[in-house]
Amino acid sequence: MAWINDNFLKLSAGYLFPEIARRVNVFCNSNPELAKRVIRCGIGDVTEPLPEVAVTALREGVEDLASRERFQGYGPPTGHDFVRAAIAQSMFRERGVDIADGEIFLSDGSKPDASHFLELLGSGNVIAVPDPVYPVYVDTNVMAGNTGAMVNGRYQGLVYLDATAENGFVPQPPSQPVDVAYLCSPNNPTGSAMNRAALTHWVNWALSNDALILFDAAYEAFVRESDMPRSIFEIPGAKKCAVEFRSFSKNGGFTGLRCGFTVVPKELTGRARDGKRVPFHDLWSRRWSTCSNGVSWPVQKAVAALCTPQGQKQMTALCDFYLANAAILRNAIAAQGLQVWGGQNAPYVWLKCPTGLSSWDAVDLLLREAQLVTTPGAGFGNCGEGFLRVSAFNSRANVQEAGRRLAFLTTSASKR
């Protein structure tokens, strides 16, 4: 008999986004005449074509594989040296952040990296997560056995850090002892971004408490304000207490190609049971050499192309497009007299539901009355109840129409 991992049985019934997809499918199947009107502003999936430099590089990569002379087989598990060097130079050193080529580890995305990094951590760590939070941080810790059962919407054993309108949806460091803390800035789902003072406070806390910060910077390319760090490594001392997850999904449109990377500084260490300090860099390298054969050659060539000056310009233009979409949504929501956050340094808009309307009720109302798909704040944690996340990843025409359809929130609520 094969014994299962009982920790999976602690998970809530379904992952958030498949549940939204299920509800949309039920609605479309029951209302075929309205199905064509559905606009999806729920899941954060990109819609615009890949940057031209990436398309050209992908074609060249495929042609390489069609040629005996240029053929590429297995590559280094952590990424080809020229790609790691291009990332470290264009995304860090040119911005004044001292990251070495060998501290970059390519993967198929920041979501799996945030999951895989738990393999390096032993049992007994006290884990802190913001609330609301990207569900992957919580669910993967449940799977890894770092929690107890869920009670009143929260897993026993986790330390939850409330992010509310009162603190600008930027959680404060915990007052109790914690070994590992997740941070995401710009934040998914709230769209908030941490300024330099706030992130410095977190780094100083981690250094003082010998804690590890798992920093998700998947949306850093959307930051436009100079006081908002795009990397935690802009903060002095962060290389001794943090790893950083990055993604090409949103800035390069790679949701269908899959590529991201993790920055693991060589000076970052954890403590073994015998008391010795062990570099996480060595463990992460060992993990990848065992568990992966790396990212495909055409995709790595496309990543290197994005790191060129022309590629950087095209990625910025792509992010600017989605930020303009976010501004349209934000203005449309504010025009309805609803409280709204995000959408300025992030592609997500976070709004307060009308009084008396729960998150899931608001999602169902907009789907039923306006054929507009959104994401319930409650799906990101207890502190998300009463809020909605609206994604700016869509065509300009769809976003403009979505802005008009959001009016159903207030008109329908007034009839209740």
N, C-alpha and C positions, 0 to 999 in steps of 0.2 A: 504494500500500500504506500502511495506517495502522500506524505503529510504536507498540507498547505501552510502558507504563512498566515497564521491567524490574525495578524495585524491588518490584513486587507479587509477582514470582516468588520473592523471598526469604522471603516470609511462610510460616509453618508451615502445615500442610495445611488447617486450618480454625480459625475463631474458636471460642473455648472454649465459649460457650453453645449455638451450633448443634450442636456435637459432643455435648454432653449431651442436647440434644433428640433427636438422632439415636438415641442409645442407648436413650432412654426409648421412642421410637416403635418401635424394633425389639423391645424387651421387650413392649410392649403388644400389638403385632401378633402376636407369638408366644404370648402368654399372655392372650387376651381375657377369660378368667374372672377374672384378677387386675388387669386394667387399671383397673377402677373403684375399686380400693383405693389407687391411686397418690396419694401426697401429695407435692406439689412444694415443696421448701424449697431449691431450687437457685438459679435466677435471682431477682434481687431485685425482683420485680414485685409491686406493691401489690394488695390484694384488697378493701379496705373502700371503701364508697361515698365519693364526693366530699363535702367539707364543704358544709353547706347553703348558706352564703353564696355559694359558687362556683356551685352549681347554679342559684340564683336569678339571679345575674349572667349566666350563660350564656344562660338563657332570655331575659333582657332584651336581651342582645346579638343574639340571633337575631331578636327582635321589631324591634330597630332596623333590621336588614337587610331586614325585610319592609315597612318604611315609607319612602316617598319623603322625608319630612321629616327622618327620623333616619338615613337610609342612610349607611353608611361605606364608602368605597372604599379605595384605596391609603392606607396610613398611613405615618408616618415609618419608614424601614428599621430604625432603632435603638429603636423603641418610642414610643408616644404619651407626651407630656410628663407628663400626669397620672399615668400608670402608673409612669414612672421616678421621679417625685417621691414617689409612695406607697411604693415599694420603698426608696428612699434614706432616707426619714424613719422608716418603721416597723422596718426591718431593720438600720439602721446608726445614724442620728443619735439615735434614742430610746434606743439602747444606748451612747451616748457615743462613737461612731465617726464621724469627720468625712468623710463621703462626699457629694459633690455629685450633684444629680439627673443632670447630664450625664455623669457617670462610670459610669452604669448603661446597659448595652446588652442589650436583650431578644433572645432567640433561641428556637429550638425545643428547647433543652436544653443541659446542661453537657457531655454527651458530644460532640456535634458542635462545640461551642465549643473544647474542648480540642484537637480535630483542626484546626479552622480557624485557630487562632492560629499554627500553624506556618507559615502562608502569610506571616506578617509577619517571619519569621526567615530570614536568609540562610543560604547553605551554609557549612559549616566550623565551625558551633557544636559544642562538646562538650556532649553531653546526658547528664544523670544521672537515673536512675530508681531508685526503691526496688525491692527484691525481697524478698517477693512484692509484686506491683503489679497494679492494674487494667489489663488487657491493652491497652486503647485507647492508653495513653501510649506503649507500645512499638510496637505495630503501625502507628500513624500516623507515627511517626518512620521506620520501615522504608519505608513508602509514599513518604515525602518524600525518601528517599535519604540519610538521616542515619546509616545503618549499613552495615556489611558483611554478610557471610553469617552465619547462625547456626552456632555451634560449641559443642558440648556444652551445648545448651540456652540459650545466650546469644548475642546479636548482637554481632559485632565492631563497635567504634566507640562503643558505649554504655558509660557508666560505671554499674555496678550497685552499689547501696547496700544491703548486707545488713540485713534486719530479722529478728531472731531472738528466741527466747524470752529469751535472755541480755540483750538490750537493750530488752526489753518491746515488741518489734516497732515500735520507733521508730528509724529509721535516723539515723546521724550524718552531718553534712556531709562531703563528700569531702575527702581529703587532697591530691588532685591538682587542677590547674586545670580548672574547669568553667565553662561559660557559662550554661547553663540547667539548672535542677533542678526535677523534679516532686515535689510533696508532696500527700498526701491525709490530712486529719484532720477528723472521725473517719475511720478508714481502712477502705477496701474493698480487701482482703478480711478483714483481721485483727480489725477492730473496735476497734483501739487508738486512743486519742486523745492528742494532744500537749498537755502542760501548758504554762503560760505560759513557764516557764524554758526548756523545750526549743524552743519556737517562737521565742523571743527569740534563742536561740543561732543558729538558722538565719537569722534576719533579719540579725543582726550579721555572720554569715559572708558573706551575699550582699552587704551594703553594703561590706564590706572587700575583696571580690573582684570587685566590679562585675559580679555575676551576677544573673540573672533567676530568680525563683521562680514557677512556675506552680502555684498553690495551689487544689486541688479541695476545696471546702467543701460538697459536695452533701448531706452528712449532718449539717450543723451544728445543725439543729433538734433532734437527739437528744441533744445535750450537756446534762447536768444538773448537773455539778460546776462550781463557780464558778472553779476554777483552770484550767479547760479553755477556751481562747479559741474563740469561735464564728466569728471572722473573723481573718485574718492582719493586718488593718488595725487590730486592737486593739494591735498591737505597734508602738512608736515606730520610725519610719523605714521601715516596710513600704511606704508609698506610693511610695518611691523605688526599690523593687526587686521588686515583686510585682504580679501580676494574680490575681484570684480568680474561680473558676467556681462558680456557684450553680445550683440546680435546684428546681423545684416538684414534681418527680416523686414524691418520698417524703413531704415534709411536707404537700403539698396533694393527693396522690394523682393527680398529673397524668401518669402514665406513658402514658395513652391520649390525653391532650389535647396534650401536648408544650409546655412552656415552661420556660425557664431564663434566666439572665442572666450576663453577665461584668462585673466591676468593673475598669475600666482607669483608674487615676489619671492626672490630667493632667500630673503632675510626673514620671511614669515615662518614661525615655528609653532608647533603644538607640543603638548607634554605626553610622553609615553607613561605607562603604568609604573615603570621603574624610576620615574622622575626625570629622565633625560629629555632634552629638547630636540625635536625632530623636525627638519624642514618639510613643510607641506609641498614645496616644489618637487622634492625628490619622490614623495609619495604619489603626487599627481602624475608625474612622468611615468612612474612604474605602473600606475593604473592604466594609462593610455596604451602603453606598450603591450599590456596583457589583453586589454578589452577592445581595442579598435585597430583598424587598418587605415584610419584617416579619412579625410574628405576627398571627394573625387577630383581628378586632375582638372577637368573643365571648370568646375566650381572654384577651385583655388585660383585658377588663372583669372576668373571673373573678379574675385576678391582683390587680387593684386591690381587689376585695372581700376577698381573703385578707389584704390589708395593713391592713384596718380592725381596731379592737379586737376585734370579734366574730369576725372571720376569724382573727386571731391566736390567740384562745382555742380555736377549732375545730381549727386546725392543731396546737396543742399537745396537745389531746386525742387527735388521730389518732396523733401520734408516741408519746404515752404508751401507747396501746393496743399498738403494735408493741414498745415497750420492755418491756411486761409479758409479751408473747410471748417476747421474748429471754430474760427472766429464767427463764421456765419451761424453755426449752431448756437454758440454762446450768446450772440446778439438776439437770436430768435427766442431763446429761452428767457433772457432778461426782459425782452419786450412783453412777455406774458406775465411779468411781475413775480417770477419764480427766482429763488436764490440759486446762483450758479457759481461753480468754481472750475478751475482747470482751463484747458483750451488755449493757453497762452505760451507755455513752454512744453506743452505735451499735446498729443493728438486725441486726448480724451476729455470730454466735458462731463462734469459731475453736477447733478442738480437735485434740489430738494423737492420731493413729491408734494403735491397739494395736500393740505391738512386732511387727515382721515384716510389717505390712500397709501397702502403698503407698497413695498417695492414690486412684489410679484403681481399685485393687483394693477399697478401702473403698467407693467410690461404687458399683461393680458389685455388691458384696456386699449393701449396703443396698437397692439396687433389686431384686435377685433375691430376697432372703430377707425383706425388710420392706416392699417397694414404697414406699420412701422415696427421694426425689430430693435429692441434696446436690451440692456442688461440690468438685472435687478441688483441694487447695492447689497441686499441681504445675502446674495450669493458669494460675497467677498468677506462676510463676517457680521457679527452682531451689530457693530457700529455702522454698518452699511444699510441697515434697515431704514426705510423711509427715503432712500436716495436711488437715483438711476444713473448709470453710465451710458453715455452716447458716444459712439465711435465716429471719428472724422474720416475714417478710411472708406472712401466711396468716390464716385464721380461727382463733379461740381453740380451737375443738374440734379442728381439724387439728393445731395446734401441740401441744396436750396429747397427742394420739395420736402425733405425731412423737416427742415426748419418750420415750414408752414404747417405740416401735420402735427408737430409737437403742440400746437394750440389745442388739440383735442384733450390734452391733460387738464387744462384749466376750464374749458367749456364743459367737459363731461363732469369734472369735479363740482362745478357750480350747480349741476342738476341733481346731485346726490342728496 
